[in-house]
Amino acid sequence: MAELLTLESLAALLTLTGLEVILGIDNIVFIAIVTSRLDPGVQPRARRAGLLAAMAMRIALLLCISWIMGLTRPLFTVIGREVSGKDLVLLAGGLFLLAKATMEIHHKLETADAPPRETRPPAAFWGAVGQIMALDIIFSLDSVVTAVGMTPHLPIMIAAIVAAVLVMLVFAETVSAFIKRHPTLKMLALAFLLLIGAMLVLEGAGIHVPRGYIYFAMAFSLGVEFLNIRTTRRRSAAGRRVSPPS
């Protein structure tokens, strides 16, 4: 117990929590997209259920860390390259993200003029939660392996995951509401999912893509879109000021 109360352990906890929060950005965007087509009354519940279930899955992965580390061992060879279980998981997750984002873009553009559905099938709620859990496993592999490399103390790893999920629970509602208010942001978020999906496919194929480049591209695009939104608001406000009274 005394080992967990040292300055080194505290630094590891803060660093891991920060990493989990940064890696959780992908999750927040995906959750906002997946739950956007549910009934508005159940969307917050779906986000909370998905995040809590994802937290349980991450903790379970930590408890099965020997199995996780085993995923890096080669299973077979293709064209002179060794393929591991982790590669297959990343490939499957990347292809799923590409397909999901493409279908959401299709739904957004092709059914824009269709009347909204009054009811949703009950399975949609658990389907959304299941998708959040499945993608969290994909997003968690690197963070779990990183956590093991940073500290040998399992309680610190679990505490970092719990703290990061709590942060995501706080901001998931705000991010989802903001994306809902600005349709262009939803398209941008879908583009981010395509970018992340392509990155996962490349990682699974053995081509390492530094995440810093991906996050920089996402942050730059998001910054440009915020400027566009701000400019549009100023123009609307100016138009209301100069319009003659009726």
N, C-alpha and C positions, 0 to 999 in steps of 0.2 A: 504493500500500500504506500509506503514511504517513497517508492520509486516514482509513483504517479504524481507526487506533490513537488517535484523538482522544477527548476526553471527550464530545463531542457524539455521536460514533458509538456509544460505549458506552451513553450514555443512550438512544439510539434502539434499540439492541439489547435492552436491558432492558425498555423500554416495549413494543416489539413482541412480545417473548416473553410478557410479562404479558397482552397483548391476545389472543394466540394461545391461551394457556392458558384464559383466561376463555371465549373463543368455543368452545374445545374441550370445555367442559362438556356442550354439546349432543351432541357426538360420543360422549362416554363413556356417557351415558345411552342413546343409540341403540344403541351397540355392545353394551351389557349386555342390551338387549331382543332384538336380532337373534340373538345367539349363545346365548341362554338355552335355545333349543329344539334345539340341537345335542347330540350325545353329549358327556357331561362330559369325556371324554378329549381331545376335539379343541377344546373351547371356548377354552382359552388360546392355542392355535395360531391359531385363527381371529381372535381379537382382535389378536394380534401381526401376523398377515399383513394384516389389514384396516388397521391403523394405519400400518404401513410402506408399504403400497400407497397409502394416502391421503397420506402424506408425499411420496411420489414424484409424486403428482398435483398437490399444491400447488406443488412446485418447478417442475413442468412448466408450471403456470399462470403462475408468475412469469417463466419464460423466454419465454412467449407473451404478455407483458403488453400489447403493442400490440393483440392480439386481444381481450384482456379489456377494455381501455379502449374498444374498438370496440363492445362489447356495450351500452354506454350510449347509443349513437346510435339515434335513432328508426328503426324499420323500417316502421311503418304507423300509421294513426290510427284510433281507435275512439271514436265519440261525442265527438269533439273532443279526445280525449286521445291523445298520442303514446305508442306502445308500442315498447319497445326489446327487444333480445335478452335483456338481464338480467331484464327484467320477465317474459318467457316462462319463463326458467329458474327464477325464484323461484316463479312460479305452479305449474309442473310439480312442483318440489320440495315445495312446501307441500301440494299435493293428494296427492302420494305419501305424505307423512308422515301426513296425516289418514287416508288409506286404510289404511296399515300399522298405525297405532295402533288404529284401529277393529277391524281383523281380529284383532290380538293380544288386545284386550279380549274380543272374541267367543270366541276360543280359550280364554282364561283362564276365562271364566265358563261357557260352554256345554259344554266338555269337561273340567270339573274332576273329574268322577267317572269319566271314561274311563280304562281301564288304560293305563299308559305304554307307548310303543312300544319294542320291544327293539332295533330296528335303524333306522338312518336312511339315506336314499339318499345316495350319495357326492356328488351334485350340491349337497346342502344346504350343504356346507362352502364351496364356491366361490360359491354363491348368496349366502351371508351376507357373504363378502368383497366381492362385487360390489355389494351394497347399501350396505355401509360406504363404499366408494369413491364411489359415485354421490352419496350424501348429503353426503359431505365436499366434493364440488365445489360443492354448493349453499351449504353453510356457509362455504366459503372465499372466495366472491366478495367479500363486504364486507371481509374481513380482508386480502385481496390488494390491493384498491383502497386501503385505509387504509395498508398498508405502503408502497405507492408514493408516497403523499402525505407520509409521514413521513421517508423517506430515499431518496436517489437511488442508494444503493449496493446492488447485487444480492446480494453476499456477506452483508451484514448481514441482509437479508430471509430468505435461505436459512438462515442460522445461527439466526435466531429461530424459524423453522418447525421445524427439526431439534430445537432445545431444547424447544419446546412438545410435540412428539410424544414425546420421551423422557419428559417429565413424565406425559403421558397413558398411556404404556406402563407406568409405575410404578403409577399409580393405577387403571387400568382393571380390573386383577385384583381389587383390594380393593373397588372399587365394585360390580363384578359379583357378587362373593361376598356382599357385604352385602345387595344387592337379592334375591339368591337365598334368603338366610336369613329375609328378612322379606317375605312375599307382598304385604302392604299397600304396601310401598315400590314393588313392581313396578307396581301399579295407579296409584300416584302418578306414577311415571316415565312411564307411558303417557299420563296426563293432561298431563304436561309436553310430551310429543311432540305431543299434540293442540293445545296452546297454541302451541307453536313453529310447527306446520304452519299454524295460522290466521294467525299473524303473517306468515309467508312469503307466504301468499295475499294478505293485505292489502298487503304491501310490493309484490308484483307488480302489484296493482291501482292502485298509486300512492298508497296511504294509509300514511304513515310512522308506525310505532309505535316509540317509543323503547325500546330493549332494556333500559334500566334498570328500566322498569316490569315487564317480563316476568321479569327476574332477581329483582326484589324479591318478586314473587308466588311464584316458585318457592322462593326462600330461606325466605319466611315459612311456606309450606305444609310445607316440609321440616322446619323448626324445630318446628312443631306435631306432626308425625308422630314426630319424635325424642322429644318429651315424652310422647307416647302410648306409645311403645315402652318408655321408661324407667319409666313408671307401671305398665305391664303386668308388667315384670320385677319391680318391687318387690312388687306384689300376689302374684305367683307365689312369690317368695321368702318372703313373710310367711305364705302359705298352707302352705308346706312346713314352716315352723318351728312352727306351731300344730297341725298335723295329728298325731293320736295315733299312736304306734308300733303297727305291726301285730303 
